Amino acid sequence: MSDTINALLHQVAERFDRNINEIGPETTLESLGVDSLGKIELLFDLEDYFEVRLPNEDFKVTTIQDVANLIDSVK
């Protein structure tokens, strides 16, 4: 797995109080209980963590892998 996905999995596990072994790249944000507002808040927090700026129109991510790909695209 890429460095981005590994860091992202740790961030998501901590934020949503999940065991890191229970989540993976194909885990959906919905399955973690993330609604549309929660998704925006998560992405803003990840922007700070990864020190990137994500384009607003790309907030249509559904899985953790989608989020990792979005972050990698702006690094």
matplotlib code that plots the C-alpha trace (Angstrom):
import matplotlib.pyplot as plt

x = [0.0, 1.1, 2.3, -0.9, -3.3, -1.4, -1.5, -5.1, -6.1, -4.5, -6.2, -9.6, -9.2, -8.4, -11.1, -13.9, -12.6, -12.1, -9.6, -7.3, -7.6, -11.3, -10.9, -9.2, -8.9, -12.4, -14.1, -16.8, -17.2, -20.9, -20.1, -18.1, -21.2, -20.0, -22.7, -22.2, -21.3, -19.0, -17.3, -16.5, -15.3, -13.1, -11.6, -10.8, -9.1, -7.1, -6.1, -4.4, -2.9, -1.4, -0.8, -2.7, -5.6, -8.4, -10.6, -14.2, -15.7, -13.8, -15.7, -17.6, -15.4, -17.0, -14.2, -10.9, -9.0, -10.9, -9.8, -6.2, -6.2, -7.6, -4.8, -2.2, -3.5, -2.7, 0.6]
y = [0.0, 3.6, 5.9, 8.0, 5.1, 3.9, 7.4, 7.8, 4.5, 5.5, 8.9, 7.4, 4.6, 7.2, 9.7, 7.1, 5.0, 1.9, -0.9, -0.3, -4.0, -3.5, -0.9, -0.9, 0.9, -0.3, 0.7, 3.3, 6.5, 5.7, 2.4, 4.5, 6.6, 9.7, 11.8, 14.6, 17.2, 14.8, 14.0, 17.7, 18.1, 15.0, 16.3, 19.7, 17.9, 15.7, 18.8, 20.1, 16.8, 16.2, 19.9, 19.9, 21.8, 19.7, 21.1, 21.5, 19.7, 16.6, 16.0, 13.2, 10.4, 7.3, 5.0, 5.5, 4.6, 7.5, 9.9, 8.6, 9.0, 12.6, 13.5, 11.9, 13.9, 17.2, 16.4]
z = [0.0, -0.6, 2.1, 1.6, 2.0, 5.2, 6.7, 5.7, 7.2, 10.5, 10.4, 9.7, 12.3, 14.9, 13.9, 13.8, 16.7, 14.6, 14.7, 11.7, 10.8, 10.3, 7.5, 4.2, 0.9, -0.3, 3.0, 2.2, 4.1, 4.4, 6.2, 8.7, 9.3, 7.4, 6.0, 3.4, 6.0, 7.8, 4.5, 3.9, 7.5, 7.1, 3.9, 5.4, 8.3, 5.8, 3.9, 7.1, 7.9, 4.4, 3.8, 0.5, -0.9, -2.4, -5.1, -3.9, -7.0, -6.1, -2.8, -4.5, -3.1, -1.7, -0.5, 1.4, -1.8, -3.5, -0.8, -1.1, -4.9, -4.5, -2.1, -4.3, -7.3, -5.6, -3.8]

ax = plt.figure().add_subplot(projection="3d")
ax.plot(x, y, z, "-o")
ax.set_aspect("equal")
plt.show()
